[in-house]
Amino acid sequence: MATRPLARLLGENADLEPVRDRLAEVTLLQERFRQVAPATLSQACRVCAVDGSTVVVRADNAPVAAALRAMTPRLLEGLRDAAPPEKKAFKNKQVEELTGLRVEV
């Protein structure tokens, strides 16, 4: 059985367009997160999903999660504003309408 890279499969299959769009949103949010979070914290966590208008971040351990929870308002504001306007265009406007940040360990 021949294997193909996942990115190529996502690009070739029109049925997977929603998955591709969601992956693009999460990737953009991860880039924004790295811009707004302190470097020591951003290395120990990752944006893993967008659940409605809530960004879900996975932390490596409980102390990192606690620090992120304490910084939630600042991080949310930064996630909304960090990208230049040309990168804010998505099919849905969820990225600009973020209202929460959930941190999971």
C-alpha positions in Angstrom: 0.0 0.0 0.0 1.4 3.3 -1.0 1.5 6.1 1.5 0.9 9.8 0.8 1.6 12.7 3.1 -1.4 13.9 5.1 -1.1 17.4 3.8 -1.4 16.2 0.3 -4.4 14.1 1.1 -6.1 17.0 2.8 -5.4 19.2 -0.2 -6.7 16.7 -2.8 -9.9 15.6 -1.2 -12.7 18.1 -1.3 -14.6 16.2 1.4 -11.9 17.0 3.9 -12.1 20.8 3.4 -13.7 21.4 6.8 -10.8 19.5 8.4 -8.3 21.5 6.4 -10.0 24.8 7.4 -10.0 23.8 11.1 -6.4 22.8 11.0 -5.5 26.2 9.5 -7.4 27.9 12.3 -5.5 25.9 15.0 -2.2 26.5 13.3 -2.8 30.3 13.1 -3.8 30.3 16.8 -0.7 28.4 17.7 1.4 31.0 15.9 -0.4 33.8 17.7 -0.1 32.0 21.0 3.7 31.8 20.6 3.7 35.6 20.0 1.7 36.5 23.1 2.7 34.0 25.7 6.0 34.1 27.6 8.6 32.0 25.9 9.1 29.6 28.8 5.3 28.9 28.9 4.8 28.7 25.2 7.4 25.9 24.9 5.5 23.8 27.5 2.1 24.0 25.9 0.2 23.9 22.6 -3.0 25.1 21.1 -4.8 21.9 20.3 -8.4 22.9 19.3 -11.1 25.6 19.0 -14.3 24.6 20.7 -16.9 27.1 19.6 -15.4 30.4 20.7 -13.0 28.8 23.3 -9.4 28.1 22.6 -8.2 24.8 24.1 -4.6 24.7 25.2 -2.8 21.6 26.4 -0.1 22.2 29.1 2.7 19.8 29.8 2.1 19.9 33.6 0.0 21.5 36.3 2.3 24.4 37.1 2.3 25.5 33.5 -1.5 25.1 33.4 -1.9 27.3 36.5 0.3 30.0 35.1 -1.7 30.0 31.8 -5.0 30.2 33.7 -3.7 33.2 35.6 -2.8 34.9 32.3 -6.1 34.0 30.5 -7.4 37.6 29.9 -4.1 38.8 28.6 -3.6 35.7 26.4 -7.1 36.0 25.0 -6.7 39.6 24.0 -3.4 38.8 22.4 -4.8 35.9 20.4 -7.5 38.2 19.0 -5.1 41.0 18.1 -1.7 39.4 17.3 -2.2 38.5 13.6 -1.9 41.1 10.8 -5.3 41.8 9.0 -4.5 39.7 5.9 -4.2 36.6 8.1 -7.5 37.1 9.9 -9.6 36.0 6.9 -11.3 32.7 7.6 -14.6 31.3 6.3 -16.0 31.7 9.8 -15.2 34.5 12.1 -14.5 32.4 15.2 -10.9 33.4 15.5 -11.8 37.1 16.0 -14.7 36.2 18.4 -12.8 34.2 21.0 -14.4 34.4 24.4 -12.6 31.8 26.4 -9.4 29.9 27.0 -9.5 26.4 28.5 -6.3 24.9 29.7 -6.0 21.1 30.0 -3.1 19.1 31.4 
